[in-house]
Amino acid sequence: MRLFIRTGLVVVLAYLLLAAYAGYRVARGIDDAKSSSLVTRVGAHLMGRNAVERLAITRGHVPGVLTASPTFWMALHAAE
């Protein structure tokens, strides 16, 4: 029984860490795109944060399983 609980905890921890890393990578991609040119920065400002995040998630092919995690969004917003 202890092995089952430990395995479950390791799987949950790995999922949360993977989701946080994915959120961080999406945020870095957004920041890199914004810093690449003035036109991109202005376009991102006009689109708004939510639209830019949705576009980055879609273009980055981030699985919905990862975006459902609160750690994904915490890392995404903390890295911006």
C-alpha positions as CSV (number, residue, x, y, z in Angstrom):
1,M,0.0,0.0,0.0
2,R,2.8,2.4,0.8
3,L,4.4,1.7,-2.6
4,F,1.1,2.6,-4.3
5,I,0.9,5.9,-2.3
6,R,4.5,6.8,-3.0
7,T,4.1,6.1,-6.7
8,G,1.0,8.2,-6.9
9,L,2.7,11.1,-5.1
10,V,5.7,10.9,-7.5
11,V,3.4,10.8,-10.5
12,V,1.4,13.8,-9.3
13,L,4.6,15.7,-8.5
14,A,6.1,15.0,-11.9
15,Y,2.8,16.2,-13.6
16,L,2.9,19.4,-11.6
17,L,6.5,20.1,-12.4
18,L,6.0,19.3,-16.1
19,A,3.0,21.6,-16.2
20,A,5.0,24.4,-14.5
21,Y,7.9,23.9,-16.9
22,A,5.5,24.1,-19.9
23,G,4.0,27.3,-18.5
24,Y,7.5,28.8,-18.1
25,R,8.5,27.8,-21.7
26,V,5.3,29.4,-23.1
27,A,6.0,32.6,-21.1
28,R,9.6,32.7,-22.4
29,G,8.3,32.2,-25.9
30,I,6.0,35.2,-25.5
31,D,8.7,37.4,-24.0
32,D,11.2,36.4,-26.8
33,A,8.6,37.2,-29.5
34,K,7.8,40.6,-27.9
35,S,11.5,41.5,-27.7
36,S,12.2,40.5,-31.3
37,S,10.5,43.5,-32.9
38,L,8.5,46.6,-32.2
39,V,5.7,45.5,-34.5
40,T,5.2,42.2,-32.5
41,R,5.3,44.1,-29.2
42,V,2.6,46.6,-30.4
43,G,0.5,43.8,-31.9
44,A,0.7,41.8,-28.6
45,H,-0.3,44.9,-26.7
46,L,-3.3,45.5,-28.9
47,M,-4.4,41.8,-28.7
48,G,-4.3,41.7,-25.0
49,R,-2.7,39.2,-22.6
50,N,-5.4,36.5,-22.8
51,A,-5.4,36.4,-26.6
52,V,-1.6,36.3,-26.7
53,E,-1.5,33.5,-24.2
54,R,-4.1,31.5,-26.1
55,L,-2.2,32.1,-29.3
56,A,1.1,31.0,-27.8
57,I,-0.5,27.8,-26.3
58,T,-2.1,26.9,-29.6
59,R,1.0,27.6,-31.7
60,G,3.2,25.8,-29.2
61,H,0.9,22.7,-29.3
62,V,0.7,22.5,-25.5
63,P,-1.5,19.6,-24.5
64,G,-4.7,20.5,-22.7
65,V,-3.8,18.1,-19.9
66,L,-0.9,20.5,-19.0
67,T,-2.9,23.7,-19.4
68,A,-5.5,22.3,-17.0
69,S,-3.0,22.4,-14.2
70,P,-2.9,25.4,-11.9
71,T,0.9,25.3,-11.8
72,F,1.0,25.9,-15.6
73,W,-0.9,29.2,-15.2
74,M,1.1,30.2,-12.1
75,A,4.4,29.7,-13.9
76,L,3.1,31.4,-17.0
77,H,2.0,34.5,-15.1
78,A,5.0,34.5,-12.8
79,A,7.5,34.4,-15.7
80,E,5.8,37.3,-17.7
